Amino acid sequence: MAVELTKEEIKDIIPSVLQYFSDEMDMELSDLKARLLLDFFVSEIGAYGYNQGVNDSQRFMQRQLDDLKGTCHEYPADYWEKRTRKK
């Protein structure tokens, strides 16, 4: 699945790219060059971040499924026990 940025996200990121190149590389980029650079990096390395997010989500969900009974178990007929704990 390709990583795609919204127009709003691109609008938010471009100033950071421009500032980075100005401050760290002592280079002034046009908005177009910054956008082309951003597009390149998103297409080249975006999948690494995406895949890491998928892997992290899978591990999290697997841990939840491994303990599904412990996570979701409800004890039957415990009205009086719960009531006693509230007091």
Jmol script that loads the backbone (N, CA, C; Angstrom):
load data "model"
ATOM      1  N   MET A   1       0.853  -1.177   0.000  1.00  0.00           N
ATOM      2  CA  MET A   1       0.000   0.000   0.000  1.00  0.00           C
ATOM      3  C   MET A   1       0.898   1.240   0.000  1.00  0.00           C
ATOM      4  N   ALA A   2       0.689   2.112  -0.931  1.00  0.00           N
ATOM      5  CA  ALA A   2       1.520   3.311  -1.071  1.00  0.00           C
ATOM      6  C   ALA A   2       1.196   4.330   0.023  1.00  0.00           C
ATOM      7  N   VAL A   3       2.227   4.998   0.486  1.00  0.00           N
ATOM      8  CA  VAL A   3       2.055   6.071   1.467  1.00  0.00           C
ATOM      9  C   VAL A   3       1.701   7.335   0.700  1.00  0.00           C
ATOM     10  N   GLU A   4       0.608   7.939   1.083  1.00  0.00           N
ATOM     11  CA  GLU A   4       0.179   9.175   0.421  1.00  0.00           C
ATOM     12  C   GLU A   4      -0.088  10.234   1.474  1.00  0.00           C
ATOM     13  N   LEU A   5       0.373  11.431   1.203  1.00  0.00           N
ATOM     14  CA  LEU A   5       0.140  12.563   2.095  1.00  0.00           C
ATOM     15  C   LEU A   5      -0.995  13.403   1.548  1.00  0.00           C
ATOM     16  N   THR A   6      -1.790  13.965   2.438  1.00  0.00           N
ATOM     17  CA  THR A   6      -2.859  14.867   2.016  1.00  0.00           C
ATOM     18  C   THR A   6      -2.251  16.220   1.643  1.00  0.00           C
ATOM     19  N   LYS A   7      -3.025  17.041   0.957  1.00  0.00           N
ATOM     20  CA  LYS A   7      -2.561  18.388   0.610  1.00  0.00           C
ATOM     21  C   LYS A   7      -2.229  19.179   1.874  1.00  0.00           C
ATOM     22  N   GLU A   8      -3.029  18.993   2.903  1.00  0.00           N
ATOM     23  CA  GLU A   8      -2.797  19.701   4.169  1.00  0.00           C
ATOM     24  C   GLU A   8      -1.485  19.244   4.815  1.00  0.00           C
ATOM     25  N   GLU A   9      -1.224  17.943   4.802  1.00  0.00           N
ATOM     26  CA  GLU A   9       0.023  17.434   5.379  1.00  0.00           C
ATOM     27  C   GLU A   9       1.228  17.968   4.606  1.00  0.00           C
ATOM     28  N   ILE A  10       1.128  17.977   3.291  1.00  0.00           N
ATOM     29  CA  ILE A  10       2.215  18.513   2.463  1.00  0.00           C
ATOM     30  C   ILE A  10       2.439  19.984   2.781  1.00  0.00           C
ATOM     31  N   LYS A  11       1.343  20.719   2.895  1.00  0.00           N
ATOM     32  CA  LYS A  11       1.423  22.151   3.218  1.00  0.00           C
ATOM     33  C   LYS A  11       2.108  22.365   4.569  1.00  0.00           C
ATOM     34  N   ASP A  12       1.864  21.462   5.520  1.00  0.00           N
ATOM     35  CA  ASP A  12       2.483  21.560   6.842  1.00  0.00           C
ATOM     36  C   ASP A  12       3.961  21.172   6.826  1.00  0.00           C
ATOM     37  N   ILE A  13       4.342  20.240   5.955  1.00  0.00           N
ATOM     38  CA  ILE A  13       5.699  19.696   5.949  1.00  0.00           C
ATOM     39  C   ILE A  13       6.681  20.562   5.157  1.00  0.00           C
ATOM     40  N   ILE A  14       6.237  21.157   4.052  1.00  0.00           N
ATOM     41  CA  ILE A  14       7.133  21.911   3.164  1.00  0.00           C
ATOM     42  C   ILE A  14       7.936  22.983   3.914  1.00  0.00           C
ATOM     43  N   PRO A  15       7.320  23.787   4.785  1.00  0.00           N
ATOM     44  CA  PRO A  15       8.130  24.783   5.515  1.00  0.00           C
ATOM     45  C   PRO A  15       9.257  24.150   6.346  1.00  0.00           C
ATOM     46  N   SER A  16       9.010  22.980   6.895  1.00  0.00           N
ATOM     47  CA  SER A  16      10.041  22.293   7.667  1.00  0.00           C
ATOM     48  C   SER A  16      11.186  21.844   6.765  1.00  0.00           C
ATOM     49  N   VAL A  17      10.866  21.339   5.574  1.00  0.00           N
ATOM     50  CA  VAL A  17      11.901  20.940   4.613  1.00  0.00           C
ATOM     51  C   VAL A  17      12.726  22.155   4.215  1.00  0.00           C
ATOM     52  N   LEU A  18      12.051  23.249   3.921  1.00  0.00           N
ATOM     53  CA  LEU A  18      12.751  24.480   3.535  1.00  0.00           C
ATOM     54  C   LEU A  18      13.673  24.961   4.650  1.00  0.00           C
ATOM     55  N   GLN A  19      13.174  24.947   5.879  1.00  0.00           N
ATOM     56  CA  GLN A  19      13.980  25.405   7.008  1.00  0.00           C
ATOM     57  C   GLN A  19      15.161  24.473   7.254  1.00  0.00           C
ATOM     58  N   TYR A  20      14.938  23.160   7.138  1.00  0.00           N
ATOM     59  CA  TYR A  20      16.026  22.212   7.344  1.00  0.00           C
ATOM     60  C   TYR A  20      17.164  22.477   6.357  1.00  0.00           C
ATOM     61  N   PHE A  21      16.819  22.619   5.088  1.00  0.00           N
ATOM     62  CA  PHE A  21      17.861  22.844   4.093  1.00  0.00           C
ATOM     63  C   PHE A  21      18.547  24.191   4.293  1.00  0.00           C
ATOM     64  N   SER A  22      17.798  25.181   4.713  1.00  0.00           N
ATOM     65  CA  SER A  22      18.387  26.486   4.970  1.00  0.00           C
ATOM     66  C   SER A  22      19.325  26.444   6.177  1.00  0.00           C
ATOM     67  N   ASP A  23      18.854  25.870   7.280  1.00  0.00           N
ATOM     68  CA  ASP A  23      19.629  25.861   8.525  1.00  0.00           C
ATOM     69  C   ASP A  23      20.761  24.839   8.526  1.00  0.00           C
ATOM     70  N   GLU A  24      20.485  23.644   8.048  1.00  0.00           N
ATOM     71  CA  GLU A  24      21.441  22.547   8.178  1.00  0.00           C
ATOM     72  C   GLU A  24      22.341  22.369   6.960  1.00  0.00           C
ATOM     73  N   MET A  25      21.859  22.722   5.791  1.00  0.00           N
ATOM     74  CA  MET A  25      22.623  22.494   4.569  1.00  0.00           C
ATOM     75  C   MET A  25      23.086  23.801   3.919  1.00  0.00           C
ATOM     76  N   ASP A  26      22.649  24.907   4.503  1.00  0.00           N
ATOM     77  CA  ASP A  26      22.965  26.229   3.962  1.00  0.00           C
ATOM     78  C   ASP A  26      22.579  26.330   2.481  1.00  0.00           C
ATOM     79  N   MET A  27      21.387  25.814   2.182  1.00  0.00           N
ATOM     80  CA  MET A  27      20.853  25.835   0.810  1.00  0.00           C
ATOM     81  C   MET A  27      19.435  26.387   0.838  1.00  0.00           C
ATOM     82  N   GLU A  28      19.122  27.207  -0.117  1.00  0.00           N
ATOM     83  CA  GLU A  28      17.766  27.718  -0.251  1.00  0.00           C
ATOM     84  C   GLU A  28      17.076  26.928  -1.360  1.00  0.00           C
ATOM     85  N   LEU A  29      15.956  26.324  -1.030  1.00  0.00           N
ATOM     86  CA  LEU A  29      15.179  25.574  -2.012  1.00  0.00           C
ATOM     87  C   LEU A  29      13.906  26.336  -2.346  1.00  0.00           C
ATOM     88  N   SER A  30      13.438  26.175  -3.554  1.00  0.00           N
ATOM     89  CA  SER A  30      12.122  26.698  -3.902  1.00  0.00           C
ATOM     90  C   SER A  30      11.076  25.738  -3.342  1.00  0.00           C
ATOM     91  N   ASP A  31       9.845  26.183  -3.257  1.00  0.00           N
ATOM     92  CA  ASP A  31       8.761  25.309  -2.800  1.00  0.00           C
ATOM     93  C   ASP A  31       8.648  24.083  -3.704  1.00  0.00           C
ATOM     94  N   LEU A  32       8.828  24.278  -5.009  1.00  0.00           N
ATOM     95  CA  LEU A  32       8.731  23.162  -5.950  1.00  0.00           C
ATOM     96  C   LEU A  32       9.816  22.123  -5.678  1.00  0.00           C
ATOM     97  N   LYS A  33      11.049  22.556  -5.468  1.00  0.00           N
ATOM     98  CA  LYS A  33      12.134  21.611  -5.190  1.00  0.00           C
ATOM     99  C   LYS A  33      11.893  20.889  -3.859  1.00  0.00           C
ATOM    100  N   ALA A  34      11.398  21.620  -2.874  1.00  0.00           N
ATOM    101  CA  ALA A  34      11.099  20.991  -1.586  1.00  0.00           C
ATOM    102  C   ALA A  34      10.005  19.943  -1.753  1.00  0.00           C
ATOM    103  N   ARG A  35       9.000  20.256  -2.561  1.00  0.00           N
ATOM    104  CA  ARG A  35       7.903  19.301  -2.808  1.00  0.00           C
ATOM    105  C   ARG A  35       8.417  18.070  -3.551  1.00  0.00           C
ATOM    106  N   LEU A  36       9.270  18.267  -4.559  1.00  0.00           N
ATOM    107  CA  LEU A  36       9.820  17.137  -5.300  1.00  0.00           C
ATOM    108  C   LEU A  36      10.688  16.263  -4.398  1.00  0.00           C
ATOM    109  N   LEU A  37      11.459  16.899  -3.529  1.00  0.00           N
ATOM    110  CA  LEU A  37      12.282  16.160  -2.588  1.00  0.00           C
ATOM    111  C   LEU A  37      11.415  15.363  -1.613  1.00  0.00           C
ATOM    112  N   LEU A  38      10.374  16.004  -1.112  1.00  0.00           N
ATOM    113  CA  LEU A  38       9.443  15.325  -0.214  1.00  0.00           C
ATOM    114  C   LEU A  38       8.797  14.131  -0.911  1.00  0.00           C
ATOM    115  N   ASP A  39       8.341  14.331  -2.135  1.00  0.00           N
ATOM    116  CA  ASP A  39       7.728  13.233  -2.899  1.00  0.00           C
ATOM    117  C   ASP A  39       8.705  12.070  -3.061  1.00  0.00           C
ATOM    118  N   PHE A  40       9.963  12.393  -3.361  1.00  0.00           N
ATOM    119  CA  PHE A  40      10.980  11.358  -3.525  1.00  0.00           C
ATOM    120  C   PHE A  40      11.151  10.555  -2.239  1.00  0.00           C
ATOM    121  N   PHE A  41      11.335  11.260  -1.105  1.00  0.00           N
ATOM    122  CA  PHE A  41      11.562  10.552   0.141  1.00  0.00           C
ATOM    123  C   PHE A  41      10.343   9.760   0.577  1.00  0.00           C
ATOM    124  N   VAL A  42       9.170  10.301   0.396  1.00  0.00           N
ATOM    125  CA  VAL A  42       7.969   9.554   0.764  1.00  0.00           C
ATOM    126  C   VAL A  42       7.869   8.278  -0.077  1.00  0.00           C
ATOM    127  N   SER A  43       8.142   8.382  -1.375  1.00  0.00           N
ATOM    128  CA  SER A  43       8.045   7.200  -2.227  1.00  0.00           C
ATOM    129  C   SER A  43       9.164   6.196  -1.946  1.00  0.00           C
ATOM    130  N   GLU A  44      10.339   6.683  -1.563  1.00  0.00           N
ATOM    131  CA  GLU A  44      11.474   5.790  -1.320  1.00  0.00           C
ATOM    132  C   GLU A  44      11.478   5.182   0.078  1.00  0.00           C
ATOM    133  N   ILE A  45      11.170   5.970   1.103  1.00  0.00           N
ATOM    134  CA  ILE A  45      11.295   5.447   2.468  1.00  0.00           C
ATOM    135  C   ILE A  45       9.972   5.388   3.227  1.00  0.00           C
ATOM    136  N   GLY A  46       8.928   5.933   2.662  1.00  0.00           N
ATOM    137  CA  GLY A  46       7.632   5.924   3.344  1.00  0.00           C
ATOM    138  C   GLY A  46       7.152   4.530   3.695  1.00  0.00           C
ATOM    139  N   ALA A  47       7.432   3.567   2.814  1.00  0.00           N
ATOM    140  CA  ALA A  47       6.981   2.198   3.055  1.00  0.00           C
ATOM    141  C   ALA A  47       7.648   1.584   4.284  1.00  0.00           C
ATOM    142  N   TYR A  48       8.887   2.001   4.587  1.00  0.00           N
ATOM    143  CA  TYR A  48       9.546   1.481   5.784  1.00  0.00           C
ATOM    144  C   TYR A  48       8.765   1.873   7.042  1.00  0.00           C
ATOM    145  N   GLY A  49       8.387   3.138   7.136  1.00  0.00           N
ATOM    146  CA  GLY A  49       7.610   3.597   8.285  1.00  0.00           C
ATOM    147  C   GLY A  49       6.235   2.970   8.327  1.00  0.00           C
ATOM    148  N   TYR A  50       5.609   2.858   7.162  1.00  0.00           N
ATOM    149  CA  TYR A  50       4.284   2.244   7.077  1.00  0.00           C
ATOM    150  C   TYR A  50       4.351   0.794   7.553  1.00  0.00           C
ATOM    151  N   ASN A  51       5.332   0.059   7.019  1.00  0.00           N
ATOM    152  CA  ASN A  51       5.469  -1.356   7.394  1.00  0.00           C
ATOM    153  C   ASN A  51       5.770  -1.518   8.872  1.00  0.00           C
ATOM    154  N   GLN A  52       6.568  -0.614   9.436  1.00  0.00           N
ATOM    155  CA  GLN A  52       6.846  -0.687  10.864  1.00  0.00           C
ATOM    156  C   GLN A  52       5.564  -0.465  11.668  1.00  0.00           C
ATOM    157  N   GLY A  53       4.741   0.471  11.227  1.00  0.00           N
ATOM    158  CA  GLY A  53       3.458   0.701  11.893  1.00  0.00           C
ATOM    159  C   GLY A  53       2.550  -0.508  11.824  1.00  0.00           C
ATOM    160  N   VAL A  54       2.516  -1.164  10.666  1.00  0.00           N
ATOM    161  CA  VAL A  54       1.713  -2.382  10.514  1.00  0.00           C
ATOM    162  C   VAL A  54       2.243  -3.472  11.444  1.00  0.00           C
ATOM    163  N   ASN A  55       3.572  -3.643  11.478  1.00  0.00           N
ATOM    164  CA  ASN A  55       4.161  -4.663  12.348  1.00  0.00           C
ATOM    165  C   ASN A  55       3.890  -4.374  13.824  1.00  0.00           C
ATOM    166  N   ASP A  56       4.014  -3.107  14.222  1.00  0.00           N
ATOM    167  CA  ASP A  56       3.731  -2.734  15.613  1.00  0.00           C
ATOM    168  C   ASP A  56       2.274  -3.007  15.954  1.00  0.00           C
ATOM    169  N   SER A  57       1.373  -2.674  15.039  1.00  0.00           N
ATOM    170  CA  SER A  57      -0.062  -2.911  15.258  1.00  0.00           C
ATOM    171  C   SER A  57      -0.352  -4.398  15.356  1.00  0.00           C
ATOM    172  N   GLN A  58       0.298  -5.189  14.498  1.00  0.00           N
ATOM    173  CA  GLN A  58       0.083  -6.636  14.523  1.00  0.00           C
ATOM    174  C   GLN A  58       0.551  -7.225  15.850  1.00  0.00           C
ATOM    175  N   ARG A  59       1.729  -6.802  16.323  1.00  0.00           N
ATOM    176  CA  ARG A  59       2.224  -7.298  17.608  1.00  0.00           C
ATOM    177  C   ARG A  59       1.279  -6.911  18.746  1.00  0.00           C
ATOM    178  N   PHE A  60       0.800  -5.659  18.731  1.00  0.00           N
ATOM    179  CA  PHE A  60      -0.130  -5.205  19.763  1.00  0.00           C
ATOM    180  C   PHE A  60      -1.404  -6.035  19.750  1.00  0.00           C
ATOM    181  N   MET A  61      -1.971  -6.220  18.557  1.00  0.00           N
ATOM    182  CA  MET A  61      -3.220  -6.984  18.447  1.00  0.00           C
ATOM    183  C   MET A  61      -2.998  -8.434  18.848  1.00  0.00           C
ATOM    184  N   GLN A  62      -1.853  -9.009  18.487  1.00  0.00           N
ATOM    185  CA  GLN A  62      -1.576 -10.396  18.856  1.00  0.00           C
ATOM    186  C   GLN A  62      -1.492 -10.543  20.363  1.00  0.00           C
ATOM    187  N   ARG A  63      -0.852  -9.570  21.040  1.00  0.00           N
ATOM    188  CA  ARG A  63      -0.793  -9.625  22.513  1.00  0.00           C
ATOM    189  C   ARG A  63      -2.193  -9.558  23.103  1.00  0.00           C
ATOM    190  N   GLN A  64      -3.056  -8.727  22.534  1.00  0.00           N
ATOM    191  CA  GLN A  64      -4.428  -8.628  23.032  1.00  0.00           C
ATOM    192  C   GLN A  64      -5.175  -9.933  22.800  1.00  0.00           C
ATOM    193  N   LEU A  65      -4.981 -10.540  21.637  1.00  0.00           N
ATOM    194  CA  LEU A  65      -5.652 -11.803  21.331  1.00  0.00           C
ATOM    195  C   LEU A  65      -5.116 -12.939  22.196  1.00  0.00           C
ATOM    196  N   ASP A  66      -3.809 -12.927  22.462  1.00  0.00           N
ATOM    197  CA  ASP A  66      -3.225 -13.968  23.300  1.00  0.00           C
ATOM    198  C   ASP A  66      -3.826 -13.968  24.696  1.00  0.00           C
ATOM    199  N   ASP A  67      -4.242 -12.810  25.171  1.00  0.00           N
ATOM    200  CA  ASP A  67      -4.836 -12.690  26.502  1.00  0.00           C
ATOM    201  C   ASP A  67      -6.308 -12.281  26.413  1.00  0.00           C
ATOM    202  N   LEU A  68      -6.987 -12.737  25.366  1.00  0.00           N
ATOM    203  CA  LEU A  68      -8.378 -12.335  25.161  1.00  0.00           C
ATOM    204  C   LEU A  68      -9.261 -12.704  26.348  1.00  0.00           C
ATOM    205  N   LYS A  69      -9.097 -13.907  26.851  1.00  0.00           N
ATOM    206  CA  LYS A  69      -9.923 -14.314  27.975  1.00  0.00           C
ATOM    207  C   LYS A  69      -9.639 -13.450  29.202  1.00  0.00           C
ATOM    208  N   GLY A  70      -8.362 -13.159  29.456  1.00  0.00           N
ATOM    209  CA  GLY A  70      -8.017 -12.320  30.601  1.00  0.00           C
ATOM    210  C   GLY A  70      -8.466 -10.881  30.419  1.00  0.00           C
ATOM    211  N   THR A  71      -8.432 -10.404  29.170  1.00  0.00           N
ATOM    212  CA  THR A  71      -8.816  -9.027  28.875  1.00  0.00           C
ATOM    213  C   THR A  71     -10.327  -8.832  28.914  1.00  0.00           C
ATOM    214  N   CYS A  72     -11.055  -9.805  28.414  1.00  0.00           N
ATOM    215  CA  CYS A  72     -12.501  -9.619  28.215  1.00  0.00           C
ATOM    216  C   CYS A  72     -13.375 -10.469  29.129  1.00  0.00           C
ATOM    217  N   HIS A  73     -12.779 -11.289  29.960  1.00  0.00           N
ATOM    218  CA  HIS A  73     -13.581 -12.200  30.778  1.00  0.00           C
ATOM    219  C   HIS A  73     -14.428 -11.430  31.784  1.00  0.00           C
ATOM    220  N   GLU A  74     -15.670 -11.819  31.887  1.00  0.00           N
ATOM    221  CA  GLU A  74     -16.586 -11.273  32.896  1.00  0.00           C
ATOM    222  C   GLU A  74     -17.001 -12.405  33.818  1.00  0.00           C
ATOM    223  N   TYR A  75     -16.962 -12.147  35.090  1.00  0.00           N
ATOM    224  CA  TYR A  75     -17.364 -13.162  36.056  1.00  0.00           C
ATOM    225  C   TYR A  75     -18.880 -13.154  36.202  1.00  0.00           C
ATOM    226  N   PRO A  76     -19.506 -14.302  36.093  1.00  0.00           N
ATOM    227  CA  PRO A  76     -20.964 -14.362  36.239  1.00  0.00           C
ATOM    228  C   PRO A  76     -21.376 -14.319  37.705  1.00  0.00           C
ATOM    229  N   ALA A  77     -22.571 -13.893  37.924  1.00  0.00           N
ATOM    230  CA  ALA A  77     -23.186 -13.905  39.259  1.00  0.00           C
ATOM    231  C   ALA A  77     -22.292 -13.239  40.304  1.00  0.00           C
ATOM    232  N   ASP A  78     -21.817 -12.049  39.995  1.00  0.00           N
ATOM    233  CA  ASP A  78     -20.937 -11.369  40.951  1.00  0.00           C
ATOM    234  C   ASP A  78     -21.530 -10.044  41.449  1.00  0.00           C
ATOM    235  N   TYR A  79     -22.828  -9.913  41.352  1.00  0.00           N
ATOM    236  CA  TYR A  79     -23.495  -8.676  41.788  1.00  0.00           C
ATOM    237  C   TYR A  79     -23.140  -8.339  43.231  1.00  0.00           C
ATOM    238  N   TRP A  80     -23.270  -9.313  44.136  1.00  0.00           N
ATOM    239  CA  TRP A  80     -23.052  -9.034  45.549  1.00  0.00           C
ATOM    240  C   TRP A  80     -21.588  -8.767  45.854  1.00  0.00           C
ATOM    241  N   GLU A  81     -20.719  -9.446  45.130  1.00  0.00           N
ATOM    242  CA  GLU A  81     -19.286  -9.218  45.338  1.00  0.00           C
ATOM    243  C   GLU A  81     -18.897  -7.798  44.909  1.00  0.00           C
ATOM    244  N   LYS A  82     -19.403  -7.353  43.768  1.00  0.00           N
ATOM    245  CA  LYS A  82     -19.121  -5.989  43.298  1.00  0.00           C
ATOM    246  C   LYS A  82     -19.697  -4.962  44.266  1.00  0.00           C
ATOM    247  N   ARG A  83     -20.884  -5.232  44.760  1.00  0.00           N
ATOM    248  CA  ARG A  83     -21.543  -4.294  45.669  1.00  0.00           C
ATOM    249  C   ARG A  83     -20.749  -4.166  46.966  1.00  0.00           C
ATOM    250  N   THR A  84     -20.199  -5.250  47.437  1.00  0.00           N
ATOM    251  CA  THR A  84     -19.408  -5.237  48.664  1.00  0.00           C
ATOM    252  C   THR A  84     -18.127  -4.438  48.469  1.00  0.00           C
ATOM    253  N   ARG A  85     -17.501  -4.563  47.279  1.00  0.00           N
ATOM    254  CA  ARG A  85     -16.264  -3.830  46.982  1.00  0.00           C
ATOM    255  C   ARG A  85     -16.479  -2.322  46.922  1.00  0.00           C
ATOM    256  N   LYS A  86     -17.679  -1.871  46.523  1.00  0.00           N
ATOM    257  CA  LYS A  86     -17.970  -0.444  46.407  1.00  0.00           C
ATOM    258  C   LYS A  86     -18.086   0.236  47.760  1.00  0.00           C
ATOM    259  N   LYS A  87     -18.409  -0.499  48.795  1.00  0.00           N
ATOM    260  CA  LYS A  87     -18.620   0.106  50.102  1.00  0.00           C
ATOM    261  C   LYS A  87     -17.340   0.392  50.814  1.00  0.00           C
TER     262      LYS A  87
END
end "model"
wireframe off; spacefill off
backbone 0.3
color backbone group
